């Protein structure tokens, strides 16, 4: 497996919740900014949320107030808590680790929000 291992995707009804996890190495957590991206059918990949090594966060307007990105330094794990999910949140979600122009990507996990 690669340096980023994702889990937590699945199928939920509108209004439901999911928590995505991204397991990383300690070295990545020590130096890299982390983020979540998604790509929906017919759309380009977009940034969902990101978090720096000092804990600063940034969110897409479409998910503000519903999604929360966090990092657990002891476990070297990145999380994306997704609440009040909408059908338009349906996409493949990918974890990323970046430092300048270099970065790593997870394999992606499918999130489907449907009745």
Beta strands, then each sheet from edge to edge (+ up, - down):
strand 1: 5-7
strand 2: 10-12
strand 3: 18-23
strand 4: 33-39
strand 5: 46-51
strand 6: 57-59
strand 7: 67-72
strand 8: 77-82
strand 9: 91-99
strand 10: 102-105
strand 11: 109-113
sheet 1: 1+ 3- 8+ 7-
sheet 2: 2+ 11+ 9- 4+ 5- 6+
sheet 3: 2+ 11+ 9- 10+
end
